[in-house]
Amino acid sequence: MTGGAQPHHPACPWPVMVLTAGLGTRLRPLSRLRAKPAMPVAGVPLSGRILRWLASEGVRSAVLNLHHLPATITAAIGDGQAFGVAVRYSWERDILGSAGGPARALPLLEADRFFLINGDTLTTPNLTALSAQHVASGALATMALVVNPDPMRYGSVTVDAGGFVMGFTRPGSGRGGWHFIGVQAVESRIFAPLDPDAPAETVGQVYRALIAASPGSVRAFTCTAPFRDIGTPADYWSTCLAVARDEGLGDVVAGPESVVDPQARVARTVLWDDVHVSRAACLDSCIVASGVTIPDGAHYTRSVIVPRTGLEPGANNEVAGGLLISPLEPR
């Protein structure tokens, strides 16, 4: 094996469900082209990076749920073997949410407990420690938490001195506390009573009811794991460049068959596959979607550039030829 012997991890006995059915509305217009979990992060699909991390933790099987642009996810992930995890898919005609999705997927998971992972963030808590604490405590759900980095942007989880989750506050409250990073250990019996065809949410619905009916059934696993959010185009852009920097790829991330003319100037930019940047064009701090040709002499800064095909311009974007250009941050 290249790079020396790889560390051995025993197979994790628990399966994983990765929540990948979301609409990604804050990531438009990019999410009109690909589902967020299928978007490349420094050359690897976001959900592929999650699966690689799960494989490094000893996980061997996962279920991904599908609703929005499902073919973009299945094309990027396939059976999961390229990422070290055997993948099956749970299809949702109507989007079922963070609790309804697992309820529908229980027959595929075939386990009394499993890990439930958000498919739109990058983080790496220790799953061995999380699972051990979950089993020892007898909790129905154990949520991985870090100190809330921005209470004005993220809601907080209230935790008492004994490690019990007591409640949740909305973003913008200004109250500190803990931030849920989208990784948890759960008992299947939480979801078994739910209608597998009806939408339901964990934090906003099921967990609030559990906490009220059975205090102590939802517990906190506090840690210092890194956390990267990919909610908006600016989040996605900064995450791609940070990961590329960590992996020594420089500040221009280009997908397969993308070509940059030697006389073009490109900096701090994410190029998907089959992008062509013409002579004398200038891109600084941009995201360019697949199939785009940046014309000769065009200059764009802090912009998201996608093909106009099938997309209608809105209040925050403009049309230039066959391209739709949006600001990296909303105006």
CORNOR-V674965 format. One record per residue. N is the residue number from 1. RES is the residue in three letters. SS is DSSP state (alpha for helix, beta for strand, coil for the rest). D_FIRST is the distance of its C-alpha to the first C-alpha in whole Angstrom. Layout:
# CORNOR-V674965
{{N;RES;SS;D_FIRST} {N;RES;SS;D_FIRST}}
This chain:
# CORNOR-V674965
{{1;MET;coil;0} {2;THR;coil;4} {3;GLY;coil;6} {4;GLY;coil;6} {5;ALA;coil;6} {6;GLN;coil;8} {7;PRO;coil;11} {8;HIS;coil;13} {9;HIS;coil;16} {10;PRO;coil;19} {11;ALA;coil;20} {12;CYS;coil;23} {13;PRO;coil;26} {14;TRP;coil;27} {15;PRO;beta;27} {16;VAL;beta;27} {17;MET;beta;30} {18;VAL;beta;29} {19;LEU;beta;32} {20;THR;coil;32} {21;ALA;coil;35} {22;GLY;coil;37} {23;LEU;coil;39} {24;GLY;coil;38} {25;THR;alpha;41} {26;ARG;alpha;41} {27;LEU;alpha;38} {28;ARG;coil;41} {29;PRO;coil;41} {30;LEU;alpha;37} {31;SER;alpha;37} {32;ARG;alpha;39} {33;LEU;coil;37} {34;ARG;coil;34} {35;ALA;coil;33} {36;LYS;alpha;32} {37;PRO;alpha;29} {38;ALA;alpha;28} {39;MET;coil;29} {40;PRO;beta;26} {41;VAL;beta;25} {42;ALA;coil;23} {43;GLY;coil;22} {44;VAL;beta;21} {45;PRO;beta;23} {46;LEU;alpha;25} {47;SER;alpha;25} {48;GLY;alpha;21} {49;ARG;alpha;20} {50;ILE;alpha;22} {51;LEU;alpha;20} {52;ARG;alpha;17} {53;TRP;alpha;19} {54;LEU;alpha;20} {55;ALA;alpha;17} {56;SER;alpha;16} {57;GLU;coil;19} {58;GLY;coil;18} {59;VAL;coil;21} {60;ARG;coil;20} {61;SER;beta;23} {62;ALA;beta;25} {63;VAL;beta;29} {64;LEU;beta;29} {65;ASN;beta;33} {66;LEU;beta;34} {67;HIS;coil;38} {68;HIS;coil;38} {69;LEU;coil;36} {70;PRO;alpha;34} {71;ALA;alpha;33} {72;THR;alpha;31} {73;ILE;alpha;29} {74;THR;alpha;28} {75;ALA;alpha;27} {76;ALA;alpha;25} {77;ILE;alpha;23} {78;GLY;coil;24} {79;ASP;coil;23} {80;GLY;coil;20} {81;GLN;alpha;17} {82;ALA;alpha;16} {83;PHE;alpha;16} {84;GLY;coil;15} {85;VAL;coil;19} {86;ALA;beta;21} {87;VAL;beta;24} {88;ARG;beta;28} {89;TYR;beta;31} {90;SER;beta;34} {91;TRP;beta;37} {92;GLU;coil;40} {93;ARG;coil;43} {94;ASP;coil;44} {95;ILE;coil;42} {96;LEU;coil;42} {97;GLY;alpha;41} {98;SER;alpha;39} {99;ALA;alpha;40} {100;GLY;alpha;42} {101;GLY;alpha;38} {102;PRO;alpha;37} {103;ALA;alpha;40} {104;ARG;alpha;39} {105;ALA;alpha;36} {106;LEU;alpha;37} {107;PRO;alpha;37} {108;LEU;alpha;33} {109;LEU;alpha;32} {110;GLU;coil;34} {111;ALA;coil;33} {112;ASP;coil;36} {113;ARG;beta;34} {114;PHE;beta;31} {115;PHE;beta;30} {116;LEU;beta;31} {117;ILE;beta;30} {118;ASN;beta;31} {119;GLY;coil;29} {120;ASP;coil;31} {121;THR;beta;30} {122;LEU;beta;26} {123;THR;beta;26} {124;THR;coil;24} {125;PRO;coil;26} {126;ASN;coil;25} {127;LEU;alpha;26} {128;THR;alpha;26} {129;ALA;alpha;28} {130;LEU;alpha;30} {131;SER;alpha;30} {132;ALA;alpha;31} {133;GLN;alpha;34} {134;HIS;alpha;35} {135;VAL;alpha;36} {136;ALA;alpha;37} {137;SER;alpha;40} {138;GLY;coil;41} {139;ALA;coil;41} {140;LEU;coil;41} {141;ALA;beta;38} {142;THR;beta;36} {143;MET;beta;36} {144;ALA;beta;33} {145;LEU;beta;35} {146;VAL;beta;35} {147;VAL;beta;38} {148;ASN;coil;40} {149;PRO;coil;39} {150;ASP;coil;42} {151;PRO;coil;45} {152;MET;coil;46} {153;ARG;coil;43} {154;TYR;coil;42} {155;GLY;coil;44} {156;SER;beta;44} {157;VAL;beta;43} {158;THR;beta;46} {159;VAL;beta;45} {160;ASP;coil;47} {161;ALA;coil;47} {162;GLY;coil;45} {163;GLY;coil;43} {164;PHE;beta;44} {165;VAL;beta;44} {166;MET;beta;48} {167;GLY;beta;48} {168;PHE;beta;46} {169;THR;beta;48} {170;ARG;coil;48} {171;PRO;coil;46} {172;GLY;coil;49} {173;SER;coil;51} {174;GLY;coil;50} {175;ARG;coil;49} {176;GLY;coil;46} {177;GLY;coil;44} {178;TRP;beta;41} {179;HIS;beta;38} {180;PHE;beta;37} {181;ILE;beta;33} {182;GLY;beta;33} {183;VAL;beta;31} {184;GLN;beta;33} {185;ALA;beta;33} {186;VAL;beta;36} {187;GLU;beta;37} {188;SER;coil;38} {189;ARG;alpha;42} {190;ILE;alpha;42} {191;PHE;alpha;42} {192;ALA;alpha;43} {193;PRO;coil;47} {194;LEU;coil;46} {195;ASP;coil;47} {196;PRO;coil;44} {197;ASP;coil;45} {198;ALA;coil;47} {199;PRO;coil;45} {200;ALA;coil;45} {201;GLU;coil;43} {202;THR;alpha;42} {203;VAL;alpha;43} {204;GLY;alpha;46} {205;GLN;alpha;47} {206;VAL;alpha;46} {207;TYR;alpha;45} {208;ARG;alpha;48} {209;ALA;alpha;50} {210;LEU;alpha;48} {211;ILE;alpha;48} {212;ALA;alpha;52} {213;ALA;alpha;52} {214;SER;coil;50} {215;PRO;coil;49} {216;GLY;coil;46} {217;SER;coil;44} {218;VAL;beta;42} {219;ARG;beta;40} {220;ALA;beta;39} {221;PHE;beta;35} {222;THR;beta;35} {223;CYS;coil;32} {224;THR;coil;31} {225;ALA;coil;28} {226;PRO;coil;28} {227;PHE;beta;30} {228;ARG;beta;30} {229;ASP;beta;33} {230;ILE;coil;33} {231;GLY;coil;36} {232;THR;coil;38} {233;PRO;alpha;37} {234;ALA;alpha;37} {235;ASP;alpha;35} {236;TYR;alpha;32} {237;TRP;alpha;33} {238;SER;alpha;32} {239;THR;alpha;29} {240;CYS;alpha;27} {241;LEU;alpha;28} {242;ALA;alpha;27} {243;VAL;alpha;24} {244;ALA;alpha;23} {245;ARG;alpha;25} {246;ASP;alpha;22} {247;GLU;coil;19} {248;GLY;coil;21} {249;LEU;coil;22} {250;GLY;coil;26} {251;ASP;coil;29} {252;VAL;beta;29} {253;VAL;beta;27} {254;ALA;beta;27} {255;GLY;coil;26} {256;PRO;coil;25} {257;GLU;coil;28} {258;SER;coil;30} {259;VAL;beta;32} {260;VAL;beta;33} {261;ASP;coil;36} {262;PRO;coil;36} {263;GLN;coil;39} {264;ALA;coil;39} {265;ARG;beta;38} {266;VAL;beta;35} {267;ALA;beta;35} {268;ARG;coil;33} {269;THR;beta;33} {270;VAL;beta;31} {271;LEU;beta;31} {272;TRP;coil;30} {273;ASP;coil;29} {274;ASP;coil;31} {275;VAL;coil;33} {276;HIS;beta;35} {277;VAL;beta;37} {278;SER;coil;40} {279;ARG;coil;41} {280;ALA;coil;43} {281;ALA;coil;42} {282;CYS;beta;41} {283;LEU;beta;39} {284;ASP;beta;38} {285;SER;coil;37} {286;CYS;coil;37} {287;ILE;beta;35} {288;VAL;beta;35} {289;ALA;coil;35} {290;SER;coil;33} {291;GLY;coil;36} {292;VAL;coil;38} {293;THR;beta;39} {294;ILE;beta;40} {295;PRO;coil;44} {296;ASP;coil;45} {297;GLY;coil;46} {298;ALA;coil;45} {299;HIS;beta;45} {300;TYR;beta;43} {301;THR;beta;42} {302;ARG;coil;41} {303;SER;beta;41} {304;VAL;beta;39} {305;ILE;beta;40} {306;VAL;beta;39} {307;PRO;beta;41} {308;ARG;coil;45} {309;THR;coil;44} {310;GLY;coil;46} {311;LEU;coil;46} {312;GLU;coil;49} {313;PRO;coil;50} {314;GLY;coil;51} {315;ALA;coil;52} {316;ASN;coil;49} {317;ASN;beta;48} {318;GLU;beta;49} {319;VAL;beta;49} {320;ALA;beta;49} {321;GLY;coil;49} {322;GLY;coil;46} {323;LEU;beta;44} {324;LEU;beta;45} {325;ILE;beta;44} {326;SER;beta;44} {327;PRO;beta;44} {328;LEU;coil;41} {329;GLU;coil;43} {330;PRO;coil;46} {331;ARG;coil;49}}
